Amino acid sequence: MERNQVAALLAGSPEYLSGEEMSRALGVTRAAVWKEVEALRQAGWPIESSTRKGYRLAGPPPSLSAPYIAAQLDRGNVFAGNIAVEPLVDSTNTQLKARAAAGAPTGSVLLAEEQSGGRGTHGRSFQSPRGEGLYLSVLLRPALAKLQDLLTLTGWVGVAARDAVERASGAPADIKWLNDLYLNGKKLCGILTELSFLGESGEPDYVVAGVGINMRQTAETFRAQGLGDTATSLALEGFPVEPNRLAVCLLEELDRLVRSFPAERESYLERYRAHCATLGRRIRFDGEAGPQTGVAVGVDGNFALLAEDGGGVRHIIFSGTVTML
């Protein structure tokens, strides 16, 4: 535990910290501090030292770090105190749902270096190779939220994820209705929002929102996965990003979402529509009588997609697969 505490102290200070300051803050000896600093260095942390000044973190750690991410967030951020990073999970959503059922508090965050069973909508798999993407899920328990409001959360998360990607990397991502981010016409990010209900009353209990962002995959990686024509990554499009930085930006945007929900729906709707790549496109969608084609003409107040078929009939699409043609 001391190693994480040393990491948190270094990550939270832009200035040098003396060994005496750190030992006093942690209630341990200076020798114990030195030992943990050396262990962090061995793990690749860029820690500078000065005989007179002490220790200073010169840059981000070599991989995702919960103490580092937490230290970059404002203390009032709802996610700052409950961040966990795992090397491998089947699915961050699945694992966080289990923790939610066991009583984990709102604002809990789970990140993984790799997922063995990453999930998307409609039972699809989400390829999650080690160190090549950001795989993150958050637990929310929106107080007194109406079910109709909760059903719009995927759209809100899409706006938050899009804004986070642009802030962290500069990439001008678009939103493909309802729950994907696209960059230069290819999928960059998938979002899966899952709502759980209380068995006794049938009332909403919690929401787990998962975001998977492709960061470092190469064209060869996607071709090997059979996704060469449909998927891309930030690095592949010329927008490399440091993973801890991307995680911090995403948690900051999700914190803004929590503070805005549901009162600022119009603001999120406006931003959603402004960046929705589906609007104005010919699409294929699931109609009442089977697959149909039409043109996406709008997004309504509940983030449902509006489409007009060839006969001028307007359809409201709340769910299902929508393909841009």
C-alpha positions in Angstrom: 0.0 0.0 0.0 2.9 2.4 0.7 4.0 2.2 -2.9 0.6 3.5 -4.1 0.7 6.2 -1.4 4.2 7.3 -2.6 3.0 7.3 -6.2 0.0 9.4 -5.2 2.2 12.0 -3.4 4.5 12.3 -6.3 1.7 12.5 -8.8 -0.1 15.2 -6.8 2.8 17.6 -6.5 4.3 19.6 -9.4 7.3 20.5 -7.1 10.0 18.4 -5.6 9.1 16.5 -2.4 11.8 15.8 0.2 12.1 12.3 1.6 11.4 13.9 5.0 8.2 15.4 3.8 7.0 12.2 2.3 8.0 10.1 5.3 6.1 12.5 7.6 3.0 12.5 5.4 3.0 8.7 5.3 4.1 7.9 8.8 7.0 5.8 7.7 10.8 6.1 7.7 12.8 7.9 5.0 14.4 4.5 4.2 10.9 3.1 3.5 10.2 6.0 1.2 13.4 5.5 -0.7 12.7 1.8 -1.1 9.3 2.5 -2.7 10.7 5.2 -4.9 13.3 2.8 -6.2 10.6 0.2 -6.8 8.6 2.7 -8.8 11.7 3.6 -10.9 12.3 -0.1 -11.6 8.7 -0.2 -12.9 9.4 2.6 -15.3 8.2 5.7 -13.4 10.2 8.8 -14.5 11.2 10.0 -11.1 13.9 12.7 -10.8 15.9 13.2 -7.6 17.9 16.0 -6.2 20.2 15.9 -3.1 18.8 19.1 -1.8 15.2 19.0 -3.1 14.1 15.4 -3.0 11.9 13.6 -5.6 9.8 14.8 -8.5 7.7 13.0 -11.1 8.9 14.1 -14.5 6.0 12.7 -16.5 3.3 10.1 -16.6 3.9 6.5 -15.5 4.5 3.8 -18.1 1.0 2.3 -17.9 -2.4 3.0 -16.4 -2.1 4.0 -12.7 -5.0 4.5 -10.3 -3.0 6.8 -7.9 -1.7 8.9 -10.8 -5.2 9.3 -12.4 -6.8 10.1 -9.1 -4.1 12.8 -8.4 -4.9 14.5 -11.6 -8.6 14.9 -10.8 -10.1 17.7 -8.7 -10.9 16.6 -5.2 -14.6 17.2 -5.8 -14.7 14.9 -8.8 -17.2 12.1 -8.0 -14.7 9.5 -9.4 -11.5 10.7 -7.6 -11.7 8.4 -4.6 -12.8 5.0 -6.1 -10.5 4.1 -9.0 -9.1 0.6 -9.6 -6.9 -0.6 -12.4 -6.6 -4.4 -13.2 -4.2 -6.0 -15.7 -6.8 -8.4 -17.1 -10.6 -8.8 -16.7 -13.2 -10.5 -18.8 -15.2 -7.2 -19.1 -14.9 -4.0 -17.0 -18.7 -3.7 -17.2 -19.3 -7.2 -16.0 -16.8 -6.9 -13.1 -18.2 -3.5 -12.0 -21.8 -4.8 -12.1 -20.7 -7.5 -9.7 -19.1 -4.9 -7.4 -22.2 -2.7 -7.6 -24.3 -5.7 -6.5 -22.0 -6.1 -3.6 -22.5 -2.5 -2.5 -19.8 -0.5 -4.3 -20.5 3.2 -4.1 -21.5 5.6 -6.8 -18.4 6.9 -8.6 -16.6 3.6 -8.6 -14.3 3.3 -11.6 -12.7 0.2 -13.1 -10.0 0.3 -15.8 -8.3 -2.7 -17.4 -5.1 -3.1 -19.4 -6.8 -5.9 -21.3 -10.3 -7.5 -21.6 -10.7 -11.2 -22.5 -14.4 -10.8 -23.1 -15.1 -7.2 -23.9 -18.8 -6.6 -24.8 -20.6 -4.2 -27.1 -24.3 -3.8 -27.8 -26.5 -6.6 -29.1 -24.1 -9.2 -27.7 -21.2 -8.2 -30.0 -17.7 -8.7 -28.8 -15.3 -5.7 -28.4 -11.7 -6.5 -29.2 -9.6 -5.3 -26.3 -5.8 -6.1 -26.7 -3.4 -5.3 -23.9 -2.2 -1.7 -23.8 -3.8 -0.8 -27.1 -7.0 0.8 -25.9 -8.6 2.5 -23.0 -11.2 0.2 -21.4 -13.1 1.9 -18.6 -16.4 1.5 -16.8 -18.0 3.8 -14.2 -20.8 3.1 -11.6 -23.6 5.6 -11.2 -26.6 5.7 -8.9 -28.5 8.8 -10.1 -30.6 10.0 -7.3 -34.3 10.4 -8.0 -33.8 10.1 -11.7 -36.8 9.1 -13.8 -36.6 5.9 -15.9 -37.2 7.9 -19.0 -34.2 10.1 -18.2 -32.0 7.1 -17.4 -32.8 5.6 -20.8 -31.1 8.6 -22.5 -27.8 8.2 -20.6 -26.1 6.4 -23.6 -26.5 9.6 -25.6 -25.1 11.7 -22.8 -22.1 9.4 -22.4 -21.5 9.6 -26.2 -21.1 13.4 -25.9 -18.8 13.1 -22.8 -16.6 10.5 -24.6 -16.4 12.6 -27.8 -15.4 15.7 -25.8 -12.8 13.8 -23.8 -11.2 12.3 -27.0 -11.0 15.7 -28.5 -9.6 17.4 -25.4 -7.0 14.6 -24.8 -5.8 14.1 -28.4 -7.2 16.8 -30.7 -9.1 14.2 -32.7 -12.4 15.6 -34.2 -14.4 12.4 -33.5 -18.1 12.1 -34.6 -20.9 10.2 -33.0 -22.5 7.4 -34.9 -26.0 6.9 -33.6 -26.4 5.7 -30.9 -23.4 4.5 -29.1 -20.2 4.6 -31.2 -17.6 7.3 -31.9 -16.2 7.4 -35.5 -13.0 9.1 -36.8 -12.5 9.5 -40.6 -15.4 7.2 -41.3 -14.2 4.3 -39.1 -15.2 3.1 -35.6 -13.0 4.5 -32.8 -15.0 3.9 -29.7 -17.8 1.8 -28.4 -20.1 2.6 -25.5 -22.2 0.1 -23.5 -24.6 1.4 -20.8 -26.4 -1.1 -18.6 -29.2 -0.4 -16.2 -30.0 -2.6 -13.2 -33.3 -2.6 -11.3 -34.2 -3.5 -7.7 -35.9 -6.9 -7.6 -38.4 -6.0 -4.9 -39.7 -2.7 -6.2 -38.6 -2.7 -9.9 -37.1 0.7 -9.4 -33.7 1.6 -11.0 -30.8 0.6 -8.8 -27.6 1.6 -10.6 -26.1 2.3 -14.1 -22.8 1.0 -15.3 -21.4 2.9 -18.3 -18.5 1.3 -20.2 -16.3 3.1 -22.8 -13.7 1.4 -25.0 -11.5 3.7 -27.0 -9.0 2.4 -29.6 -5.7 4.2 -28.9 -2.6 2.4 -30.3 -3.8 -0.3 -32.8 -2.1 -0.5 -36.1 -3.6 -1.2 -39.5 -2.1 -4.7 -39.3 -3.8 -5.3 -35.9 -7.2 -4.5 -37.4 -6.6 -6.5 -40.5 -5.7 -9.5 -38.3 -9.0 -9.0 -36.4 -11.0 -8.8 -39.7 -11.7 -5.1 -38.9 -9.4 -3.4 -41.4 -12.2 -1.6 -43.3 -14.3 -0.7 -40.3 -12.1 0.3 -37.3 -9.4 2.7 -36.5 -7.3 4.1 -33.6 -6.1 7.5 -32.5 -2.5 6.6 -33.3 -3.4 5.3 -36.7 -5.2 8.6 -37.6 -2.3 10.7 -36.3 -3.6 11.6 -32.9 -1.4 9.7 -30.4 -2.4 10.0 -26.7 -1.0 9.0 -23.4 -3.5 6.6 -21.7 -3.6 8.2 -18.3 -4.3 11.6 -19.9 -7.2 10.1 -21.9 -8.6 8.5 -18.7 -8.4 11.7 -16.8 -10.2 13.7 -19.5 -12.9 11.0 -19.8 -13.5 11.0 -16.0 -13.6 14.8 -16.0 -16.2 14.8 -18.7 -18.2 12.1 -17.0 -18.1 14.1 -13.8 -19.6 17.1 -15.7 -22.3 14.7 -17.0 -23.2 13.6 -13.5 -23.5 17.2 -12.3 -25.6 18.1 -15.4 -27.9 15.1 -15.5 -30.8 15.4 -16.2 -31.3 19.2 -16.0 -29.0 20.1 -18.9 -30.4 17.7 -21.4 -30.9 20.4 -24.1 -27.2 21.3 -23.9 -26.1 17.6 -24.4 -28.7 17.2 -27.2 -27.4 20.2 -29.0 -23.8 18.9 -28.8 -25.0 15.4 -29.8 -26.8 16.6 -32.9 -23.8 18.9 -33.9 -21.5 15.9 -34.0 -23.8 13.1 -35.1 -22.4 11.7 -38.3 -25.6 9.7 -39.0 -27.7 12.7 -39.7 -28.3 13.4 -43.4 -27.1 9.9 -44.3 -29.0 7.1 -46.0 -29.4 4.3 -43.5 -30.6 0.8 -43.0 -32.6 0.2 -39.9 -34.9 -2.3 -38.3 -38.5 -1.3 -39.1 -41.7 -2.9 -37.9 -41.9 -5.1 -41.0 -38.2 -5.9 -41.1 -35.2 -4.1 -42.5 -35.9 -0.7 -44.1 -33.9 2.1 -45.7 -34.3 5.8 -45.4 -32.6 9.0 -44.5 -31.7 10.1 -41.0 -33.3 13.5 -40.5 -33.0 14.2 -36.8 -32.5 13.2 -33.2 -35.5 13.8 -30.9 -35.5 14.9 -27.3 -35.0 11.4 -26.0 -31.9 10.8 -28.3 -34.0 8.6 -30.6 -33.2 8.7 -34.3 -35.7 10.1 -36.7 -35.7 8.6 -40.3 -37.8 9.1 -43.4 -38.3 6.2 -45.8 -38.8 6.5 -49.5 -42.5 7.1 -49.1 -42.0 10.0 -46.8 -43.1 8.1 -43.7 -41.2 9.2 -40.6 -39.9 6.5 -38.2 -38.7 6.9 -34.6 -35.8 4.5 -33.9 -35.2 3.9 -30.2 -32.9 0.9 -30.5 -31.6 -1.7 -32.9 -28.9 -1.7 -35.5 -28.6 1.3 -37.8 -26.1 1.1 -40.7 -24.9 4.1 -42.7 -25.1 3.3 -46.4 
